[in-house]
């Protein structure tokens, strides 16, 4: 039976971005693969990249070139990857099915919603401007908004401050274990999105989230809004 979160016990909903609201894996993978083929290496299947899409440049460059973040050449490769991604980041990226209906219902009920992502503002802000479904976010906290990134709770606490709400009045939805860890540390209720990338954290049932969903619209049901 799907857990139910009391609709009377929250005042805002915060979401992760990649793997939760949008499927950005095709454009991320294409950028990483372009980095690979530019070195004369054969292209890799999309599924190899999708599995690490939520890990950003670190995971994607690791798959594409086998270069880890501690390697001396990583910073230059990361910037090359960023440029390739920047050139194409909305070619194939789309909101997941059901996201438009979910956000529309939150707007209809005057429930503020926002985004807390580890993606830096260089990319997160343009995505919000170019993807119609994401119009109307009350807050955006990017990976470089605070000195910390998830799983540290500070980005989520910053979002709550900007909404002028206590953290406990917010629900956080994400597709990676670090999202749930950050949400719990911030004192928010948490929801694991199993339709996303899931990261390296194994079974979401073991993340100790307050609820687990298999689609964006299922979130409405656990909040008793549908």
C-alpha positions in Angstrom: 0.0 0.0 0.0 1.4 3.4 -1.0 2.1 5.6 2.1 0.0 8.8 2.3 1.4 12.2 3.5 -1.1 14.4 5.1 -1.9 17.3 2.8 -2.5 19.5 5.8 1.0 19.0 7.0 3.0 20.7 4.3 3.0 24.1 2.6 5.5 23.7 -0.3 7.0 21.0 -2.5 10.6 21.0 -3.6 12.0 18.8 -6.4 15.3 17.7 -7.7 15.7 18.5 -11.4 17.5 15.9 -13.5 15.8 12.5 -13.2 12.9 13.9 -11.2 11.3 16.7 -13.2 13.2 16.4 -16.5 14.8 13.6 -18.5 18.0 15.3 -19.5 20.0 12.0 -20.0 19.8 12.1 -23.8 21.6 15.5 -24.1 24.0 14.8 -21.2 24.9 11.5 -22.9 25.3 13.1 -26.3 27.7 15.6 -24.9 29.8 13.0 -23.0 29.9 10.8 -26.1 31.0 13.7 -28.3 33.9 14.2 -25.8 34.7 10.5 -26.3 34.5 10.4 -30.1 36.6 13.5 -30.4 39.4 11.4 -29.0 38.9 8.9 -31.7 37.2 6.4 -29.5 34.1 4.5 -30.6 30.7 5.7 -29.5 29.1 4.0 -26.4 25.5 2.9 -26.1 23.1 5.4 -24.5 22.3 3.1 -21.6 25.9 3.2 -20.4 25.5 7.0 -19.9 21.9 7.0 -18.6 22.8 5.0 -15.6 25.1 7.8 -14.4 23.2 10.8 -15.7 22.4 11.9 -12.2 26.0 12.1 -11.2 26.8 14.9 -13.6 30.1 15.5 -15.2 32.0 13.3 -12.8 29.9 10.2 -13.7 29.6 10.9 -17.4 33.2 11.7 -18.0 34.1 8.6 -16.0 32.0 6.4 -18.4 33.1 8.2 -21.5 36.9 8.4 -20.9 37.6 6.5 -17.7 38.9 9.7 -16.1 38.1 10.3 -12.5 37.5 13.6 -10.7 40.8 13.4 -8.9 42.8 13.1 -12.2 44.8 16.2 -13.2 43.2 16.4 -16.6 39.6 16.3 -15.2 39.0 20.1 -14.8 39.8 20.7 -18.5 37.7 17.8 -19.6 34.8 19.0 -17.4 34.9 22.4 -19.0 35.0 20.8 -22.5 32.0 18.7 -21.5 30.2 21.7 -20.2 30.6 23.5 -23.5 29.4 20.6 -25.5 26.4 20.2 -23.2 25.6 23.9 -23.2 25.4 23.8 -27.0 22.7 21.1 -26.9 21.1 20.9 -23.5 17.5 21.3 -24.7 17.6 19.4 -28.0 16.2 16.2 -26.5 15.6 17.0 -22.9 11.9 16.9 -21.9 9.8 16.9 -18.8 8.8 13.4 -17.7 5.3 12.3 -18.5 3.0 13.5 -15.8 5.1 16.4 -14.6 3.0 19.0 -16.3 -0.2 17.6 -14.7 1.5 17.5 -11.3 2.8 21.0 -11.4 -0.5 22.3 -12.8 -2.4 20.8 -9.9 0.0 22.3 -7.3 -0.5 25.7 -9.0 -4.2 25.3 -9.0 -4.1 24.6 -5.3 -1.8 27.6 -4.6 0.9 25.2 -3.3 4.4 26.8 -3.9 6.9 24.5 -5.6 10.6 24.9 -6.3 13.7 23.2 -7.4 16.9 22.2 -5.5 19.5 20.7 -7.8 23.2 20.0 -7.8 23.3 21.3 -11.4 25.0 24.7 -11.4 23.1 27.8 -12.4 24.9 28.1 -15.7 22.6 25.2 -16.8 19.7 25.1 -14.4 18.5 28.6 -15.0 18.4 28.2 -18.8 16.5 24.9 -18.5 13.8 26.6 -16.4 13.5 29.3 -19.0 13.3 26.9 -22.0 11.2 24.0 -20.7 7.6 25.3 -20.6 6.4 22.8 -17.9 8.9 24.4 -15.4 7.4 27.9 -15.6 6.3 29.2 -12.3 8.9 27.8 -9.9 8.8 29.8 -6.6 12.5 29.1 -5.9 15.6 27.7 -7.6 18.6 26.6 -5.6 21.4 25.4 -7.8 24.6 23.5 -7.1 26.5 26.8 -6.8 23.9 28.8 -4.9 25.4 27.8 -1.5 28.8 26.6 -0.6 27.4 23.0 -0.4 25.7 20.5 -2.6 23.5 17.6 -1.7 23.6 15.4 0.3 24.4 18.4 2.6 21.1 19.8 3.8 22.1 23.5 3.3 20.7 23.8 -0.3 17.3 22.6 1.0 17.5 24.8 4.0 18.2 27.8 1.7 15.2 27.0 -0.4 13.0 26.9 2.7 14.4 30.3 3.8 13.6 31.8 0.4 10.1 30.5 0.7 9.9 31.9 4.2 8.9 28.5 5.5 10.1 26.1 8.2 11.9 23.1 6.6 9.4 20.8 8.2 6.6 22.5 6.1 8.3 21.2 2.9 8.3 17.9 1.1 11.4 17.1 -1.1 11.2 14.7 -4.1 14.3 13.2 -5.7 15.6 10.2 -7.6 18.9 9.7 -5.8 19.8 8.6 -2.3 21.6 11.8 -1.7 18.3 13.7 -2.3 16.7 11.7 0.5 19.7 12.1 2.8 19.6 15.8 2.3 15.9 16.1 2.8 16.0 14.1 6.0 18.9 16.0 7.3 17.0 19.3 6.6 14.0 18.0 8.5 11.8 17.7 5.5 9.6 14.8 4.5 11.0 13.0 1.5 9.7 11.1 -1.5 11.9 8.8 -3.7 11.2 9.0 -7.5 11.7 5.5 -8.9 11.1 6.6 -12.5 14.4 8.6 -12.5 18.0 7.7 -12.7 18.3 6.3 -9.1 22.1 6.8 -9.0 24.3 4.3 -7.2 22.2 4.0 -4.1 20.6 0.6 -4.9 17.0 -0.1 -3.9 15.1 3.1 -3.1 13.1 1.1 -0.6 16.2 1.2 1.6 16.6 4.9 1.5 14.2 5.5 4.4 12.1 8.0 2.4 8.6 8.7 3.6 7.2 7.5 0.4 8.2 6.0 -3.0 6.6 6.9 -6.3 6.7 5.3 -9.7 5.4 8.3 -11.7 5.0 12.0 -11.1 1.2 11.8 -10.9 1.5 9.2 -8.1 2.8 12.0 -6.0 -0.7 13.6 -6.1 -2.2 10.4 -4.7 0.2 10.2 -1.8 -0.6 13.8 -0.9 -4.4 13.0 -1.3 -4.6 15.7 -4.0 -6.0 13.3 -6.7 
